[in-house]
């Protein structure tokens, strides 16, 4: 004759056997806070722009030249029905884009009435950088970059300079795109 268990005792027995065979929980790990941004290269430096300052990433679109503009103003492109002014960021800082055309990308910034596309050498995608590697802006920066750099992340041999897009679009020289 089989001994009959109550349904409750049967469930307790199943639960005890499941616990005995279950894998243990992972050990407690320290959670590190991260900062996220869009990584890009320009003039041999690695930069990262805050996520909320870049609204779109594009391949360099076909564009129309604008006569009478600064040489770093590449032209204007039609992007989904909106006119996007394109700026060669390397040339604005006194250099030349060093990558081939296929690697170049456009970082689109939009702040208030400003809508602009910044052409950079290469895009490195989203970067998640541990805040423990955050540092103040370095003192050894070349002069043209210094006003646009708000900090840096240093991790082993990598240095990511935090590029302040709002500082760029508020710069009077950047906003003065007409040739003199």
N, C-alpha and C positions, 0 to 999 in steps of 0.2 A: 504494500500500500504506500502510495506516494504521500509524503507530508505536504500538506497544503499550506502555502504561505499567504499571508494577507497581501493584497496588491501593494500596500505601502512598503512592507518589508521586501517585496520583490524589487521595487524601485530603488530602495536603499542599497540592496545588494548590487544592482546594476551600476549605480553611481559609485560605489566603493571600488568595483572592478575597473571602471573607466578611469578613475583617479589614479589607480595603481599603474595603469598602462600609459597614462598621458605623459607627454614630454614636459619637462619643467619650463617655466617661464624664462625668457631671456633675462640676463643680469641687468641691473639698473645701469643705464648709461647717462652720462652727463650730456645735456642738450646744449649745443653751442648756438648762439644767435648769429644769423647771417644777414648780409646786405646784398641786394641783387641789383645788377645793372647790365647795360649793353656794352660789351667789349668791342673795341676797334683799334686798329693800328693807324698811325699817322706819323710820317717823317721819322720812322724808326723807333717810336715810342708806343707803349701800350696804354690805352686809355679805357676808362669805363664811365659811361654816362648813367645818371640815375634813371631808373625805369620810367618814372613819371615825367621825364623831360623829353623823351623820344616817343612820338606817336606812331611811327611806321618805319619799316626798313624796306628799301627797294634796290633793285638793280638800277644802274644808271639809265634813265629813260632817254629816248630821243628828245632832243631839245632844240630850241631856236635861239640863235645868237642874238644878243641885245647890243646894238651899237651904242657907243657913248658911255659904256659902263666900265668899271674897274676891271683889270685883267682877270681877277679871281672870280668874277661873276661869269659863270659858264653859259647862262641863258635861262630860258623858261621852258617848262614842260607841261603838257596837259596830262594830269593824273586824275582819272575818273571825273573829268569835267571841271576840275579846279586847276588854276594856273599855279605851278610850283616853281618859284625862282630857285635855281641851282647855283651853289657856291662851291668852289674848289677850296676846301679848307687848308690844304697844304700851301697853296699859293697865297692865301690870306696871311699865313704865318711866315711867308718869305721863302718857301721851298717849292718842291715839285712832287706830285704824286709819284711814288716809286713802284707801285704794283702795275701789273698788266691790266688792261681794261676789263677782263673777265672777273678779276678779284675785287675791283672797286665796287663800293656800295654807297647808298645814300641814306643818311639818317634824317628823317623828317621831324622837324620840331614845329610846334604850334603853341604859341603863348599870346593870348590876347589877339591882336590883329596881325601878329607876325606868323607867317606860314613859310617855312624855308626848308630846302633840301641841302644838306651838307655832304659833299662827296669826300669819302675817306679811302685810304689805301685798301683796307681789308676789314671784314667784319668777323668777330670772334663769338658772336651769339651772346646768350645770357651768361653772366658770370655770377656765381653765388660765392661771395667772399666772407670768410669768418671775421666777425668784428674784432676778434683778438689780434688780427693782423692790420687793423686800421692805424694809420699814423697821420700826423699833421702834414700839410703840404711841404714837400721837400724844399730846401733852400738852394739846391744846385740846379734849378730849372733854367732853361734858356729863357731870356726875357720875354719873347712873344707869348709863351705859354703861361707864364706866371699868373696873370690876372684871371685866367680861366680855370685854374687848378684849385680845388677846395680841400684836397687831401690825397691820401694814397693808401694802398694796401700793399704790404711787403710780405711775401711768403717765399722762403728759401731764396732762389735766384730771381723770382718773378716780382716785378714792380708794376702795379696798375695805378695810374694817375687818375684821380676822380675829376672828370671834365664837367665843368658847370656850364651847361648849355644856356641857362638864363643870363649868366655873366657875358657870354658871347653875344647874344642877341641884344643885350643892353649896352654893348660897347659902341661908342660913337663912330669909330673907324669902320666897324662891320656894317653899321646902318648907313654909312655914307658910301653907297655903291656907285655913284656917278663918277665918271672919270673927270679929272681936273685939268 
